[in-house]
Amino acid sequence: MGKYLEDAKAMYNYARIELQQWRGSNDAILLRDAAEKTWGAVTLATNDLLEFFERRVPSGTGARKNELHAVQRRERRVRSLRMLDRFSAMEATLHNDCFYDGDCRLPLVPDVIEEAREYLDDVEALSGAQSS
């Protein structure tokens, strides 16, 4: 497993803890923090995918989307899983809407946090990484 993916999984585990804490308290800050940690995990996992397909790992979401698009054009497996669409949707829901704007629609945001695990799993499968 690549370092990016290892870090992504660790960050996602922290997000899940905050999500559980939010469910027990309804503290909006916990949900916003869980959303942002999940977005960070998705970003790190995407870095791992880009590195695996020998693309540069950029800083910045726009450049990352461009690199992911280039991989998706070349790799049918990545395209069939709609990785760019999923990445963009999670950015909008978790990072922009929930974390920055405080618009953490229910049950959408908690569901997207849960679904992000599938994205991490797909990155792991695409890159041929072995589960730890």
DSSP file with accessible surface (Angstrom, degrees, kcal/mol):
  #  RESIDUE AA STRUCTURE BP1 BP2  ACC     N-H-->O    O-->H-N    N-H-->O    O-->H-N    TCO  KAPPA ALPHA  PHI   PSI    X-CA   Y-CA   Z-CA
    1    1 A M              0   0   71      0, 0.0   123,-0.0     0, 0.0   130,-0.0   0.000 360.0 360.0 360.0 134.9    0.0    0.0    0.0
    2    2 A G     >  -     0   0   23      1,-0.1     4,-2.5     4,-0.0     5,-0.2  -0.285 360.0-113.6 -70.7 157.0    1.3    3.4   -0.9
    3    3 A K  H  > S+     0   0  134      1,-0.2     4,-2.6     2,-0.2     5,-0.2   0.891 116.2  54.7 -58.9 -40.4    2.0    6.0    1.7
    4    4 A Y  H  > S+     0   0   70      1,-0.2     4,-2.4     2,-0.2    -1,-0.2   0.927 110.5  45.2 -60.1 -44.8   -0.7    8.3    0.5
    5    5 A L  H  > S+     0   0    0      2,-0.2     4,-2.5     1,-0.2    -2,-0.2   0.893 111.0  53.0 -68.6 -38.0   -3.3    5.5    0.8
    6    6 A E  H  X S+     0   0  111     -4,-2.5     4,-1.9     1,-0.2    -1,-0.2   0.939 112.6  44.6 -60.0 -45.9   -2.0    4.5    4.2
    7    7 A D  H  X S+     0   0   55     -4,-2.6     4,-2.7     1,-0.2    -2,-0.2   0.876 110.4  56.0 -65.7 -37.2   -2.4    8.1    5.4
    8    8 A A  H  X S+     0   0    0     -4,-2.4     4,-2.7    -5,-0.2    -2,-0.2   0.920 107.5  48.2 -61.2 -43.8   -5.9    8.3    3.7
    9    9 A K  H  X S+     0   0   20     -4,-2.5     4,-2.2     2,-0.2    -1,-0.2   0.901 111.6  49.7 -65.4 -39.7   -7.1    5.3    5.6
   10   10 A A  H  X S+     0   0   47     -4,-1.9     4,-1.7     2,-0.2    -2,-0.2   0.939 112.6  47.0 -64.1 -44.8   -5.8    6.7    8.9
   11   11 A M  H  X S+     0   0   66     -4,-2.7     4,-2.1     1,-0.2    -2,-0.2   0.914 110.4  53.0 -63.7 -41.0   -7.5   10.1    8.2
   12   12 A Y  H  X S+     0   0    2     -4,-2.7     4,-2.5     1,-0.2    -1,-0.2   0.894 104.8  55.6 -62.4 -38.3  -10.7    8.3    7.3
   13   13 A N  H  X S+     0   0   85     -4,-2.2     4,-1.8     1,-0.2    -1,-0.2   0.902 107.2  49.3 -62.1 -38.7  -10.7    6.4   10.5
   14   14 A Y  H  X S+     0   0  148     -4,-1.7     4,-2.3     2,-0.2    -1,-0.2   0.895 108.9  53.3 -64.9 -39.4  -10.5    9.7   12.4
   15   15 A A  H  X S+     0   0    0     -4,-2.1     4,-2.5     1,-0.2    -2,-0.2   0.909 106.8  52.0 -61.0 -42.0  -13.4   11.0   10.4
   16   16 A R  H  X S+     0   0   81     -4,-2.5     4,-2.3     2,-0.2    -1,-0.2   0.884 107.4  52.5 -64.0 -36.1  -15.5    8.0   11.3
   17   17 A I  H  X S+     0   0   89     -4,-1.8     4,-2.5     2,-0.2    -1,-0.2   0.945 111.1  46.4 -63.3 -46.5  -14.7    8.6   15.0
   18   18 A E  H  X S+     0   0   29     -4,-2.3     4,-2.7     1,-0.2    -2,-0.2   0.879 109.7  54.5 -65.0 -35.8  -15.9   12.2   14.7
   19   19 A L  H  X S+     0   0    0     -4,-2.5     4,-2.3     2,-0.2    -1,-0.2   0.929 109.6  47.3 -62.1 -43.6  -19.0   11.0   12.7
   20   20 A Q  H  X S+     0   0  100     -4,-2.3     4,-1.3     2,-0.2    -2,-0.2   0.909 111.9  50.2 -63.5 -41.9  -19.9    8.6   15.6
   21   21 A Q  H  X S+     0   0  102     -4,-2.5     4,-1.2     1,-0.2     6,-0.2   0.904 109.4  51.8 -63.1 -40.7  -19.3   11.4   18.1
   22   22 A W  H >X S+     0   0   25     -4,-2.7     4,-4.2     1,-0.2     3,-0.6   0.921 104.8  56.0 -61.1 -42.8  -21.6   13.7   16.1
   23   23 A R  H 3< S+     0   0  103     -4,-2.3    -1,-0.2     1,-0.3    -2,-0.2   0.829 111.2  44.8 -60.3 -30.7  -24.3   11.1   16.1
   24   24 A G  H 3< S+     0   0   74     -4,-1.3    -1,-0.3    -3,-0.2    -2,-0.2   0.685 130.5  21.1 -84.5 -18.4  -24.2   11.0   19.9
   25   25 A S  H << S-     0   0   64     -4,-1.2    -2,-0.2    -3,-0.6    -3,-0.2   0.622  82.9-136.4-123.5 -22.7  -24.1   14.8   20.3
   26   26 A N     <  +     0   0  119     -4,-4.2     2,-0.7     1,-0.2    -4,-0.1   0.745  44.1 163.3  60.0  26.0  -25.5   16.5   17.2
   27   27 A D    >>  -     0   0   74     -6,-0.2     4,-1.4    -5,-0.2     3,-0.7  -0.666  32.7-151.4 -75.5 112.9  -22.6   18.9   17.5
   28   28 A A  H 3> S+     0   0   63     -2,-0.7     4,-2.5     1,-0.3     5,-0.2   0.809  92.0  60.3 -59.1 -32.4  -22.4   20.6   14.1
   29   29 A I  H 3> S+     0   0   93      1,-0.2     4,-2.8     2,-0.2    -1,-0.3   0.898 101.5  53.7 -65.1 -38.1  -18.7   21.2   14.4
   30   30 A L  H <> S+     0   0   30     -3,-0.7     4,-2.5     2,-0.2    -1,-0.2   0.912 109.9  47.5 -62.3 -41.0  -18.0   17.5   14.7
   31   31 A L  H  X S+     0   0    6     -4,-1.4     4,-2.5     2,-0.2    -2,-0.2   0.928 112.2  49.1 -67.2 -41.8  -19.9   16.8   11.5
   32   32 A R  H  X S+     0   0   74     -4,-2.5     4,-2.3     1,-0.2    -2,-0.2   0.915 112.9  47.6 -63.2 -41.6  -18.1   19.6    9.7
   33   33 A D  H  X S+     0   0   53     -4,-2.8     4,-2.6     2,-0.2     5,-0.2   0.896 110.8  51.2 -66.4 -39.2  -14.7   18.2   10.9
   34   34 A A  H  X S+     0   0    0     -4,-2.5     4,-2.2    -5,-0.2    -2,-0.2   0.909 109.9  50.8 -63.2 -40.2  -15.7   14.7    9.9
   35   35 A A  H  X S+     0   0    0     -4,-2.5     4,-2.4     2,-0.2    -2,-0.2   0.930 112.0  46.3 -63.0 -43.6  -16.6   15.9    6.4
   36   36 A E  H  X S+     0   0   45     -4,-2.3     4,-2.5     2,-0.2    -2,-0.2   0.894 111.7  50.2 -70.2 -38.8  -13.3   17.7    6.0
   37   37 A K  H  X S+     0   0   63     -4,-2.6     4,-2.3     2,-0.2    -1,-0.2   0.900 110.6  50.9 -64.7 -37.8  -11.2   14.8    7.3
   38   38 A T  H  X S+     0   0    0     -4,-2.2     4,-2.5    -5,-0.2    -2,-0.2   0.932 109.2  50.3 -63.7 -44.4  -13.1   12.6    4.8
   39   39 A W  H  X S+     0   0   12     -4,-2.4     4,-2.5     1,-0.2    -2,-0.2   0.919 109.5  51.7 -60.5 -40.4  -12.3   15.0    2.0
   40   40 A G  H  X S+     0   0   19     -4,-2.5     4,-2.6     1,-0.2    -1,-0.2   0.915 108.8  50.5 -61.4 -40.3   -8.7   14.9    3.0
   41   41 A A  H  X S+     0   0    0     -4,-2.3     4,-2.6     2,-0.2    -2,-0.2   0.913 110.1  49.6 -63.9 -41.6   -8.7   11.1    2.9
   42   42 A V  H  X S+     0   0    0     -4,-2.5     4,-2.4     2,-0.2    -2,-0.2   0.918 110.9  50.4 -64.0 -41.1  -10.3   11.2   -0.6
   43   43 A T  H  X S+     0   0   20     -4,-2.5     4,-2.2     2,-0.2    -2,-0.2   0.934 111.7  47.1 -63.4 -45.9   -7.6   13.7   -1.7
   44   44 A L  H  X S+     0   0   35     -4,-2.6     4,-1.9     2,-0.2    -2,-0.2   0.910 111.3  51.1 -63.1 -42.3   -4.8   11.5   -0.3
   45   45 A A  H  X S+     0   0    0     -4,-2.6     4,-2.2     1,-0.2    -1,-0.2   0.904 108.4  52.6 -62.0 -38.6   -6.2    8.4   -1.9
   46   46 A T  H  X S+     0   0    0     -4,-2.4     4,-2.9     1,-0.2    -1,-0.2   0.905 105.0  55.0 -64.6 -38.2   -6.4   10.2   -5.2
   47   47 A N  H  X S+     0   0   11     -4,-2.2     4,-2.7     1,-0.2    -1,-0.2   0.911 107.0  51.2 -58.2 -42.1   -2.8   11.1   -4.9
   48   48 A D  H  X S+     0   0    8     -4,-1.9     4,-2.4     2,-0.2    -2,-0.2   0.924 110.1  48.8 -61.8 -43.8   -2.0    7.4   -4.5
   49   49 A L  H  X S+     0   0    0     -4,-2.2     4,-2.0     2,-0.2    -2,-0.2   0.925 111.6  49.0 -63.1 -44.1   -4.0    6.6   -7.6
   50   50 A L  H  <>S+     0   0    0     -4,-2.9     5,-2.9     1,-0.2    -2,-0.2   0.926 111.3  49.6 -62.0 -44.1   -2.2    9.3   -9.6
   51   51 A E  H ><5S+     0   0  100     -4,-2.7     3,-1.8     1,-0.2    -1,-0.2   0.907 107.8  54.2 -61.7 -41.9    1.1    8.1   -8.5
   52   52 A F  H 3<5S+     0   0   96     -4,-2.4    -1,-0.2     1,-0.3    -2,-0.2   0.898 109.5  47.3 -59.7 -40.1    0.3    4.5   -9.4
   53   53 A F  T 3<5S-     0   0   10     -4,-2.0    -1,-0.3    -5,-0.2    -2,-0.2   0.189 120.8-110.5 -89.9  18.8   -0.6    5.6  -12.9
   54   54 A E  T < 5S+     0   0  179     -3,-1.8     2,-0.3     1,-0.2    -3,-0.2   0.837  71.4 139.0  58.6  40.3    2.6    7.6  -13.1
   55   55 A R      < -     0   0   81     -5,-2.9    -1,-0.2    -6,-0.1     2,-0.1  -0.791  60.7 -95.9-105.7 156.0    1.0   11.0  -13.1
   56   56 A R        -     0   0  146     -2,-0.3    -1,-0.1     1,-0.1    11,-0.0  -0.398  29.8-129.6 -70.0 147.9    2.3   13.9  -11.1
   57   57 A V        -     0   0   43     -2,-0.1     2,-0.1    -7,-0.1    -1,-0.1  -0.878  35.2-165.3 -99.4 102.5    0.8   14.5   -7.7
   58   58 A P        -     0   0    6      0, 0.0     2,-0.4     0, 0.0     6,-0.0  -0.341  21.2-121.0 -85.5 167.3   -0.1   18.2   -7.8
   59   59 A S  S    S+     0   0  110     -2,-0.1     4,-0.2     4,-0.0     3,-0.0  -0.877  79.8  49.2 -99.5 140.0   -1.1   20.5   -5.0
   60   60 A G  S  > S-     0   0   41     -2,-0.4     4,-1.9     3,-0.1     5,-0.1   0.244  81.4-110.9 103.2 136.4   -4.5   22.0   -5.6
   61   61 A T  H  > S+     0   0   33      2,-0.2     4,-2.6     1,-0.2     5,-0.2   0.881 112.3  55.2 -68.6 -39.4   -7.8   20.4   -6.4
   62   62 A G  H  > S+     0   0   46      1,-0.2     4,-2.0     2,-0.2    -1,-0.2   0.938 111.3  44.2 -61.4 -46.0   -8.1   21.8   -9.9
   63   63 A A  H  > S+     0   0   26     -4,-0.2     4,-2.2     2,-0.2    -1,-0.2   0.883 111.8  54.0 -65.8 -36.7   -4.8   20.4  -11.0
   64   64 A R  H  X S+     0   0   21     -4,-1.9     4,-2.6     1,-0.2    -2,-0.2   0.915 107.4  50.9 -63.9 -41.2   -5.6   17.1   -9.2
   65   65 A K  H  X S+     0   0   58     -4,-2.6     4,-2.7     1,-0.2    -1,-0.2   0.910 108.6  52.2 -62.4 -41.0   -8.9   16.9  -11.2
   66   66 A N  H  X S+     0   0  114     -4,-2.0     4,-2.0     2,-0.2    -1,-0.2   0.917 111.6  45.7 -60.9 -44.2   -6.9   17.5  -14.5
   67   67 A E  H  X S+     0   0   22     -4,-2.2     4,-2.1     2,-0.2    -2,-0.2   0.910 112.8  49.9 -66.3 -41.1   -4.5   14.7  -13.6
   68   68 A L  H  X S+     0   0    0     -4,-2.6     4,-2.8     1,-0.2    -2,-0.2   0.904 109.0  52.9 -65.1 -38.0   -7.4   12.3  -12.6
   69   69 A H  H  X S+     0   0   88     -4,-2.7     4,-2.3     1,-0.2    -1,-0.2   0.913 107.0  52.3 -61.7 -41.7   -9.1   13.2  -15.9
   70   70 A A  H  X S+     0   0   23     -4,-2.0     4,-1.3     2,-0.2    -1,-0.2   0.911 111.4  46.4 -62.1 -41.7   -6.0   12.2  -17.8
   71   71 A V  H  X S+     0   0    0     -4,-2.1     4,-2.7     1,-0.2     3,-0.4   0.937 111.1  52.3 -64.4 -45.2   -5.8    8.9  -16.1
   72   72 A Q  H  < S+     0   0   24     -4,-2.8     7,-0.3     1,-0.2    -2,-0.2   0.863 106.2  53.5 -62.4 -36.2   -9.5    8.3  -16.7
   73   73 A R  H  < S+     0   0  183     -4,-2.3    -1,-0.2     1,-0.2    -2,-0.2   0.853 118.3  36.4 -64.3 -34.4   -9.2    9.0  -20.4
   74   74 A R  H  < S+     0   0  126     -4,-1.3     2,-0.7    -3,-0.4    -2,-0.2   0.754 112.6  59.5 -90.1 -29.3   -6.4    6.4  -20.6
   75   75 A E     X  -     0   0   44     -4,-2.7     4,-2.3     1,-0.2     3,-0.4  -0.891  57.5-166.0-114.8 109.1   -7.6    3.7  -18.1
   76   76 A R  H  > S+     0   0  192     -2,-0.7     4,-3.2     1,-0.2     5,-0.2   0.863  90.3  58.4 -59.1 -38.2  -11.0    2.1  -18.7
   77   77 A R  H  > S+     0   0  119      1,-0.2     4,-1.0     2,-0.2    -1,-0.2   0.908 109.2  44.1 -59.8 -41.5  -11.1    0.7  -15.2
   78   78 A V  H  4>S+     0   0    0     -3,-0.4     5,-1.5    -7,-0.2     3,-0.3   0.920 114.9  49.3 -69.3 -42.5  -10.8    4.2  -13.7
   79   79 A R  H ><5S+     0   0  106     -4,-2.3     3,-1.9    -7,-0.3    -2,-0.2   0.916 106.4  55.2 -63.5 -42.5  -13.4    5.5  -16.2
   80   80 A S  H 3<5S+     0   0   85     -4,-3.2    -1,-0.2     1,-0.3    -2,-0.2   0.802 107.6  50.1 -65.9 -25.1  -15.9    2.7  -15.5
   81   81 A L  T 3<5S-     0   0   57     -4,-1.0    -1,-0.3    -3,-0.3    -2,-0.2   0.421 105.2-132.7 -90.1  -0.3  -15.7    3.5  -11.8
   82   82 A R  T <>5 +     0   0  143     -3,-1.9     4,-2.5    -4,-0.2     5,-0.2   0.882  41.1 168.0  53.1  46.0  -16.4    7.2  -12.5
   83   83 A M  H  ><S+     0   0    0     -5,-1.5     4,-2.7     1,-0.2     5,-0.2   0.889  70.8  50.1 -61.6 -40.2  -13.5    8.3  -10.2
   84   84 A L  H  > S+     0   0   25      2,-0.2     4,-2.7     1,-0.2    -1,-0.2   0.930 111.5  48.4 -65.8 -43.6  -13.4   11.9  -11.4
   85   85 A D  H  > S+     0   0   76      2,-0.2     4,-2.5     1,-0.2    -2,-0.2   0.920 114.2  46.2 -61.0 -44.4  -17.2   12.3  -10.9
   86   86 A R  H  X S+     0   0   49     -4,-2.5     4,-2.5     2,-0.2     5,-0.2   0.916 111.9  51.0 -65.4 -43.7  -17.1   10.8   -7.5
   87   87 A F  H  X S+     0   0    0     -4,-2.7     4,-2.2    -5,-0.2    -2,-0.2   0.946 113.0  46.1 -57.3 -47.9  -14.1   12.9   -6.5
   88   88 A S  H  X S+     0   0   35     -4,-2.7     4,-2.3     1,-0.2    -2,-0.2   0.885 111.4  51.1 -65.1 -40.7  -15.8   16.1   -7.7
   89   89 A A  H  X S+     0   0   54     -4,-2.5     4,-2.6    -5,-0.2     5,-0.3   0.902 110.8  48.4 -65.5 -39.8  -19.1   15.2   -5.9
   90   90 A M  H  X>S+     0   0   14     -4,-2.5     4,-2.6     2,-0.2     5,-0.9   0.891 109.3  53.5 -68.9 -36.2  -17.3   14.6   -2.6
   91   91 A E  I  X>S+     0   0   27     -4,-2.2     5,-2.6    -5,-0.2     4,-1.0   0.953 112.5  44.3 -59.0 -48.9  -15.4   17.9   -3.0
   92   92 A A  I  <>S+     0   0   37     -4,-2.3     5,-2.9     3,-0.2     6,-0.3   0.943 121.8  36.5 -63.0 -47.9  -18.7   19.7   -3.4
   93   93 A T  I  <>S+     0   0   19     -4,-2.6     5,-1.8     3,-0.2    -2,-0.2   0.942 129.1  27.4 -73.7 -48.9  -20.6   18.0   -0.7
   94   94 A L  I  <>S+     0   0    0     -4,-2.6     5,-2.2    -5,-0.3    -3,-0.2   0.929 130.8  27.9 -83.6 -48.4  -17.9   17.5    2.0
   95   95 A H  I  <XS+     0   0   28     -4,-1.0     5,-2.0    -5,-0.9    -3,-0.2   0.962 129.4  28.5 -83.7 -55.9  -15.4   20.3    1.5
   96   96 A N  I   XS+     0   0   60     -5,-2.6     5,-1.6     3,-0.2     7,-0.2   0.976 129.2  30.6 -74.2 -58.0  -17.3   23.2   -0.1
   97   97 A D  I   <S+     0   0   39     -5,-2.9     6,-2.7    -6,-0.3     4,-0.2   0.971 130.0  27.6 -70.2 -56.6  -20.9   22.8    1.2
   98   98 A a  I  ><S+     0   0    0     -5,-1.8     4,-1.3    -6,-0.3     6,-0.2   0.986 127.4  34.3 -75.5 -59.6  -20.5   21.2    4.6
   99   99 A F  I  4<S+     0   0   53     -5,-2.2    -3,-0.2     2,-0.2    -4,-0.1   0.966 131.0  26.8 -65.4 -52.7  -17.1   22.3    5.9
  100  100 A Y  I  4<S+     0   0  138     -5,-2.0    -3,-0.2     1,-0.2    -1,-0.2   0.924 133.0  31.2 -78.9 -44.5  -16.8   25.8    4.4
  101  101 A D  T  4<S-     0   0  117     -5,-1.6    -3,-0.2    -4,-0.2    -1,-0.2   0.578  95.6-127.7 -92.6 -11.5  -20.4   26.8    4.1
  102  102 A G     <  +     0   0   35     -4,-1.3     2,-1.3     1,-0.2    -4,-0.2   0.639  64.2 137.0  74.0  13.6  -21.9   24.9    7.1
  103  103 A D        +     0   0   71     -6,-2.7     2,-1.1    -7,-0.2    -1,-0.2  -0.675  20.0 164.4 -94.5  80.8  -24.5   23.3    4.8
  104  104 A a        -     0   0   24     -2,-1.3    -1,-0.1    -6,-0.2   -10,-0.1  -0.624  23.4-158.7-101.5  72.5  -24.3   19.8    6.1
  105  105 A R     >  -     0   0  102     -2,-1.1     4,-3.0   -12,-0.1    -2,-0.0  -0.230  22.8 -99.3 -58.1 137.7  -27.5   18.4    4.6
  106  106 A L  T  4 S+     0   0  107      1,-0.3    -1,-0.1     2,-0.2    -2,-0.0  -0.852  95.2   1.7-107.5 141.0  -28.9   15.3    6.3
  107  107 A P  T  > S+     0   0   88      0, 0.0     4,-2.2     0, 0.0    -1,-0.3  -0.941 121.6  72.1 -88.7  13.4  -28.7   12.5    5.7
  108  108 A L  H  > S+     0   0   63      1,-0.2     4,-2.8     2,-0.2     5,-0.2   0.925  97.4  46.6 -55.7 -54.2  -26.6   13.4    2.6
  109  109 A V  H  X S+     0   0    1     -4,-3.0     4,-2.6     1,-0.2     5,-0.2   0.950 114.0  45.7 -62.3 -50.0  -23.4   14.3    4.4
  110  110 A P  H  > S+     0   0    7      0, 0.0     4,-2.2     0, 0.0    -1,-0.2   0.914 114.2  50.9 -59.5 -36.3  -23.2   11.3    6.7
  111  111 A D  H  X S+     0   0   74     -4,-2.2     4,-2.7     2,-0.2    -2,-0.2   0.914 109.7  49.0 -65.3 -42.1  -24.0    9.0    3.8
  112  112 A V  H  X S+     0   0   13     -4,-2.8     4,-1.7     2,-0.2    -1,-0.2   0.901 108.8  53.8 -65.9 -37.5  -21.3   10.6    1.6
  113  113 A I  H  X S+     0   0    0     -4,-2.6     4,-0.5    -5,-0.2     3,-0.3   0.943 111.6  45.2 -60.4 -45.2  -18.8   10.1    4.5
  114  114 A E  H >< S+     0   0   58     -4,-2.2     3,-1.1     1,-0.2     4,-0.4   0.912 112.0  51.9 -63.7 -42.2  -19.7    6.5    4.7
  115  115 A E  H >X S+     0   0  102     -4,-2.7     4,-1.1     1,-0.3     3,-1.1   0.737  91.3  76.0 -69.3 -22.2  -19.5    6.1    0.9
  116  116 A A  H 3X S+     0   0    0     -4,-1.7     4,-2.2    -3,-0.3    -1,-0.3   0.821  83.9  66.7 -60.2 -27.2  -16.1    7.6    0.8
  117  117 A R  H <X S+     0   0   74     -3,-1.1     4,-2.6    -4,-0.5    -1,-0.3   0.890  96.7  54.5 -59.9 -37.5  -14.8    4.3    2.1
  118  118 A E  H <> S+     0   0  119     -3,-1.1     4,-2.6    -4,-0.4    -1,-0.2   0.879 105.4  52.8 -62.9 -38.0  -15.8    2.7   -1.2
  119  119 A Y  H  X S+     0   0    0     -4,-1.1     4,-2.5     2,-0.2    -2,-0.2   0.942 110.1  47.2 -62.1 -47.2  -13.7    5.3   -3.0
  120  120 A L  H  X S+     0   0    0     -4,-2.2     4,-2.4     1,-0.2    -2,-0.2   0.917 112.5  50.1 -60.5 -42.0  -10.7    4.4   -0.9
  121  121 A D  H  X S+     0   0   62     -4,-2.6     4,-2.5     1,-0.2    -1,-0.2   0.892 109.9  50.7 -64.1 -39.1  -11.4    0.7   -1.5
  122  122 A D  H  X S+     0   0   41     -4,-2.6     4,-2.9     2,-0.2     5,-0.2   0.899 109.1  50.8 -66.8 -39.5  -11.6    1.3   -5.3
  123  123 A V  H  X S+     0   0    0     -4,-2.5     4,-2.4     2,-0.2     6,-0.3   0.944 110.6  49.9 -60.7 -44.4   -8.3    3.2   -5.3
  124  124 A E  H  <>S+     0   0    9     -4,-2.4     5,-1.6     1,-0.2     4,-0.4   0.927 113.3  45.4 -61.3 -43.2   -6.7    0.3   -3.4
  125  125 A A  H ><5S+     0   0   73     -4,-2.5     3,-0.9     1,-0.2    -1,-0.2   0.918 113.2  50.2 -67.7 -41.3   -8.1   -2.2   -5.9
  126  126 A L  H 3<5S+     0   0    9     -4,-2.9    -1,-0.2     1,-0.3    -2,-0.2   0.863 112.1  46.8 -64.9 -36.3   -7.1   -0.1   -8.9
  127  127 A S  T 3<5S-     0   0   12     -4,-2.4    -1,-0.3    -5,-0.2    -2,-0.2   0.470 110.0-121.7 -87.4  -1.1   -3.6    0.4   -7.7
  128  128 A G  T < 5 +     0   0   50     -3,-0.9    -3,-0.2    -4,-0.4    -4,-0.1   0.641  56.2 158.9  73.5  13.4   -3.2   -3.3   -6.9
  129  129 A A      < -     0   0   21     -5,-1.6     2,-0.4    -6,-0.3    -1,-0.2  -0.358  38.6-125.8 -69.9 151.3   -2.5   -2.5   -3.3
  130  130 A Q        -     0   0  152     -3,-0.1    -1,-0.1    -2,-0.1     2,-0.1  -0.791  24.8-111.2 -97.5 139.1   -2.9   -5.2   -0.7
  131  131 A S              0   0   88     -2,-0.4    -1,-0.0     1,-0.1     0, 0.0  -0.398 360.0 360.0 -65.5 144.2   -5.1   -4.5    2.3
  132  132 A S              0   0  138     -2,-0.1    -1,-0.1     0, 0.0     0, 0.0  -0.466 360.0 360.0 -89.0 360.0   -3.2   -4.4    5.5
